[in-house]
Each structure stands twice: as structure tokens, then as C-alpha cells.
Amino acid sequence: MILSELWRLYETDKRIQGFSPSKLKAYALQLKMLVRETGENSMQMYIHIAFVIPTRASS
């Protein structure tokens, strides 16, 4: 999954739940800093391991 798409889905979900725009901006900044530090490929591998594999296993 592409991180930018994952972020859009997460942000939309949190807006629906009533999170403030400033909190979402802070989350976006933290994500950008994490990606800059670890690299896009590392983050995509983590997301695949943490979210995609368990979803497939439970199906």
C-alpha cells in the first residue's frame, strides 16, 4: 500500500471521528519526519507486515 493513500484514508477516518485539524496536521508532520528518517521503502515494508499479512491470515 502506498503511504500517501494510507494517510488519506486514515485522515478521513479521523476527521469523521472528530479529530481537530491541528491534531491531524501534527500527525502528518510526524509521519513525514518518520518517512524522512527511515525511508519510504522501510515504512511500506512495515505497513505490509503489520496490516496486510494479518488481514490475509484471518480471511
Residue pairs with C-beta under 8 A, 6 or more apart in sequence:
1 44
1 47
1 48
1 51
1 52
2 44
3 31
3 35
3 40
3 43
3 44
3 47
6 47
7 28
7 31
11 24
11 27
11 28
14 23
14 24
14 27
15 24
34 43
35 43
